[in-house]
Amino acid sequence: MQPAIPSSYSSDLTRPADRATDWRLGIPTYIYAVVFSSLCIVWGLLWDIMWHMSIGRDGLFAPPHLLMYVGAVVAGLFSGFKILQLTFRKNDPGRRESVRFWGVFYSSLGAMYCVWGALAMLTSAPFDDWWHNTYGLDVQILTPPHTVLLLGMMTVQFGAMIGVLALQNRNADASVKATGENRLFFDRQALRLRVLFGISAGLLLAVLFTLLAEKLGNWRSHHSSYYITAAIAFPVYLLAVGRASMLRYPITIICFIYLFTMLIPSWILPLFPATPRLGPVLNPITHYQAFVFPLLLFVPGFLLDRLLERVNPPDGTRRMNDWALAGVAAVLFVGALLAVQWYFGAFTLQSPLARNWFFLANSWSYSDDPNWAYRYDFHPSLLEAPAGFVKGIGIALACAFVSARIGLLWGNWMKRVQR
């Protein structure tokens, strides 16, 4: 006779009878599906950008678009089925951990976000095709249809992350009451959920960086606007997921997941042939061109992890209030990012050692002049006098403080999510 599962344990995490053969470890299939969808969305987006850099015009059913649509359809179908299951099975115990919306439907927060995001993504597809037919090739990432698409992508990815987070939090509550065999099973389940949360958070971070890539290219790393943009966008997210995650060094791990999520397509796709299909062709290429080398966020991420570990040790004590913590986190983030990216940005832009498949510095769009004087140097408009740069870094510190404080509040909410 097996030990009983604690009565507080969610129906979404019901233990299977045969643990040895259960690859899911009792985690619902739709959770794996939406995390897979998140990966399809990120790599489809990066492939689409590299398609624009290498080939030009793409149709509604171009391969990168199809990969993104797969992500949207899988997330929408699996999450939609989960919502219908909770809605029409009136005695489903999962309703206890669900939210009711529109007065009819029952859903977890994660599934609800995934469905909304999938609908936005699929709606943006014909809008984007019409935009291309009307206005021609995109010259920037944030066109109106791309904005709808990116919002849909991030909503699906946020739904995946929240879906895993709710199960992680419920698992933690149930494992406290478990003993013996059940406790061992819950520990294995907890590890799987922590890893899934790290992956989903890293994938969302990759899309966030891609959204801001035009402002965060290494050619801007000697201008204060680069650090202001990073200070607004990243502390809020990194501290939120760092506080919510139960991994050891969560921010560092999430930053490495984001880094390799960005780099793997840029390392692989240039191995394949690609020729421009739309003029003017100023750079006659024969293979895919890689995207940019991302920010080395794992450096400030590691410092933030160490800070959170010292301020909030495992025994549950809190040695610093969140206002002071946000101030210290802001200084660490901006200082570490400046120390790393100032030199790394110069290396990837100016050094011949960076012009290879690994650092991606030789990547150049077919529509750009390969002989441009500032291809491998900082443009004068992206350099500042010392006084202006110092003032800009001061603004970055202030922005990072506000961003960090909001991130800590968001993280406190995420730690309580169980629906």
N, C-alpha and C positions, 0 to 999 in steps of 0.2 A: 504493500500500500504506500503510495507516494504522499509526501507531506503536502498539506493543503497550501494553496496559494493565498497570500494575504487578501482579505476581502476588499481592501482599498485598491488593489491592483487593477489597472485599466483593462477593459475588454480589448483594446487595441494592442495590448501586450500579453495576450493570453499565452500561457506556456503550452507548447504542443506535447502530445503524449510521448512521442519518441524524440527526445532531445538530440540524440546522436546523429540523426539523419536530417535534422531541420537546419538547412543552410540559412534560413531567415532569422533564427534565434528568437522566434516569436514576434518579430517586428513585421508590421503589415507590409504587404507587397507594394502598396501604392507609395510608401515612403521610399523604397528603393527606386521605384519608377520616376518619382519627381526629382530625385537627386540625379538620376541618369539624364532626365530631361534638361536639368540645369547645365550639365556638361555639354549636351548637344547644342544648347543655345549659345554657350560661350564659344565653342569651337566653330559653330556655324557663323557667328558674328565675325570672328577673326579671319576665317576663310573668305568671307564676303569683302572685308576690307582689303585683303591681299589680292582678291580677284579684281577689285577696282584699281589697285595699284599696278596690276600686271596685264589685265585683259581689257578692262574698261567696262563697257555696257554689259549688263547682265539682265536676263529675262526673269519673268515671274517665277519660273521653275528652274532657275539656275541651281547647280548642285549646292552651293552654300545656303541658298534659301530653303532648299528641301531639308537640309540638316536642321535648320532652325524650326521649320514647320514640324518635323518629327518631334522635336522637343516640346513644342506647343501642344501638338495633338496627344502625345503620350501623357503629359501632365494634365491636360484637360479631361481626357477620357478616364484615367485612373482616379483622379480627384472627383470628377463628376459622378462616377459610379459609387464612390465612397459616400458622397452627399446623398444620392438617391437611396442607397442602402440604409443610411441612418434615418432618412425621412420616412420611408415607407415601411420599415420594420419598427413598428411602434414599441415593441418590447426589447429593442436592441439596447443592451447595457451601455453601449458607447455614447448614448445620448447624454449620459451624466457629464461627460467631458466635452460636450459640443456646445456651439452657439447657434441660436435660432435667428434666421434673417428672412426678411420679407414676410414674416408671419407664417411661413409654410415650411421652409427648408431647415434641416439640421446639418451642421458641418463642423469639422475642426477648423480653426483659424487658417491652418496651413492649406487645407484643401480648398477653402473659399478663395484665398489669394491666388492659388494656382489656376483655378477656373477663370477668374477675372483676368489674370495676366494672359492666359492662353487665348481668350476671346480678343483681347487688345492686339496681341501679336498677329492673329489670323485676320483681323480687320485691317491692320496696317499693310498687309501684303498687296491687295489690289490698289490701295491708296498710293503705295510706293511705285507700283507699275505705271499708274496714271501720271504720277509726278515726273518719272523719267520720260515718258512719251511726250509730255507737255513742255518740260523745261530742260531735258537733256541730262547729261552726266552730272552727278553730284560733285560739288567742289568742297564740301565739308561734311563732317559726320552728322551734325545736328540739323538736318532738314526736318520739316514738319512730319513727314511719314516716318522718318528714322526716329524722331522723338517719341512718337506713339509706339513704335516697335520697341525701343529701348525701355520705355516705361513698362510695357507688357513683359519684356524679358526679366526686368528686375523684380516685377511683382511675382512672376512664377518662381524666380530664385528665392525671393524672400519667403514665399509660401513654403518652398522646400525646406528652408532653414528653420522656419517656425514650426513646421510639422515635426521635424526631428527634435527640435528643442522641447516641445511639449511632452513628447515621449521620454526624452532624457530626464526631464524634471519629475515626471510621474514615476519613472523607474527608480530615481533616487529616493523618493518618499517610500516606495514599496520595499526597497531592499533593506531599509532600516529595520523593518518588522520581520524580515525573512530570516530563517535559520537553516543550517545544514545544507541539504541538497539544493533547496530553493535559493539560498544565498549564493552558492556557486554559480547557479544558472543566471541569476540577476547580475552578478559581476561580469560575466561574459557578455550579457546583453548590454550592460552599461558601457563597456568598452566599445562595442560595435556602434552604439548610438553616439558616443563621443567622437568617434572617427567620422561618422556620417555628418555630424554637425560641423566638424572642422572642414570637411570637403565642401559642404554646401556653402559655408561662410567664405571659404577661399574662392569659390566660383563666382559668388556675388561680388567679391572684392575685385576680381578680374574684370567684370563688366563695368564696375564703377571707375576703375582706372581707364578702361577703353573709352568711356564716355568723356573723360577729361584729357585724353591723349594729346589733343591739339594744343593744350595749355601746359602739358607736362613732358613734352619732348626734351631730350637731353640738350638740344640746341638752345633751350631757354634756361639752363641750369645756372647761369651767371646773372640772372635777373631776379629781382625780389618777387615779381608776380608769380613766378614758379613756386616759391615757398609759401606764398599767401594762398594760392590755390590748394596746395597739398595740406596746409594747416586747416583750411575750412573743411575739406572733404574727408580726411582720413582719421584724425583722432576720434571723432564722434563714432565712427564705425568700429575702429580697432578696439577702443575701450569698451564699447557695448558688447561685442562678441567675446572679448577677453574676460569680462566679468561674468558673462552668461555661461561660457564653456566650462566643462569639468576636466579638460585635458591639462596636463602639466605643460607649461609654457604655451598656452593656446594661441596667443597673438603671433608668436614666432612661427608656429606650425602653420597657421592659416596664411601667413605671408609667404611661406615657402610653397604652399599649395597654389596660391595666386601666381607666384613667380613662374613655376613650371607649367601651369595652365596656359600662361601667356607665351612661354618660350617654345613649347613642344610643336605647335603648328608652324611657328616661324623657323624652326629647325628642319621640319619634315617637308613642308610644301615646296621650298626652293629646289628640292631634288627633282621636281616634276616640271615638264615643259609648259610654257605659257607664252603666248605672243599677243600683242595688242590687237584689238579689233575695232578700235575707235581712234581717230586722229584728234589732234596732231601727235605724231610719235616722235618725240625729241630724244628719247633714250631707247634705242632698238634692243629690247631684251628678248631672251629666249626661254627664260624660266621664271617661275613665281618669284616675286619680290617679298621679302620678309617685312613684318610690322616692326615697330620700335622695340628697343630693349626696355623693359619696365623698370620702375623705381625699385631700389633695393630697400623695400620697406621692412625687411626682416631685421635690419640693424636697429632702427628705432623701436621696432616691435619687440625685440629681445629686451631692450631697456625698460619698456613699459611692462613687460611680463615680470621682470625683476622688481620693479616698483610695486606692482599689485601684490606680489608674493610677500614683500616685506611689510606692506601697509595692512594687508588682509591675510594673515597667515592661516594655515589649515585649522587652527583651533577656534576660528570664528571671531577672534578679537579684531577690533578696528583701531589702528594706531594713528589715524589721520582722518579728519572729516573730508568729505568729497570736494569741498571748495578748495582746500589746500592741496588735495591730491590732483585736482585739475590743473592747478598752477604749476606744480612740479612736473606733471605729465606734459604740459605744453612746452616747458623749457627743454625737457629731454627729447621730445619729438622734433621740434624745430632745430635744436642744436645738433642732434645726431643726423638728421636728414641733410642739413647744411654741410656738415663735415664730410659726409659720404658723397652726396650728389654733386657738390662743387667740383670735386676731383674726378669722380667717375663720369660725370657729364662731359668734362673736358677730354677725358681719355677716349670715350666712345665717339666723340665728334672729331677730334684732332689727330689722334694717334693712328699710324698705319697698322699697329698691332691689333686694332679693333676692327679692321676691315676684313672680316672673315665670317664664316657661317655661325660662329658662336656668339659674337657680340653684335652682329647684324649691321655694322656701320656701313657696309658697302651696298645696302639695299637702297634702291632709288626708283621712284615711279617712272613708268614709260613716258608720262606727259611732262616730266621735268627735265630741264637742260642738265646733262651730266657734267658740263663744263662750267657750271655756275661758280662764281668766285667764292661763295660762302658755303659750298657743299660740305667742306671739311673745316669750317671755322665759324666762330660766332659772328653773327651779323651785328654791325654797329648799333642798330636799333634795339638789340637785346642785351646791351651792356649798359651799366649805370655808373655814375660817379659814386665814390664811397659814401658820401653823405646821403644820397638818395637810396643806396642799397641798405644802409643801416636803418634808415627810417622805414623802409619796406619790411625789413626783418622784425622791427618792432611791431608793425601791423600784423605780421604773421604770428608773432607770439600772442598778441591779443586775440586773434582769430582762433588760434589753437586752444587757448584757454576756454573760450566759449564753446568750441566744438567738443573739447574734452569733457566739460561739465555736462553738456547735453548727452554725450555718450555714456557717462556714468549713470545718469538718470534712466536712459534707455536700457542699459544693462541691468539695472535693478528691476525694471519691468520684465525683461526677458527671463530673469531668474524665477519669476513667479508664474510664467505662462504654463498652463497645463491643459489648455483646450485646443 
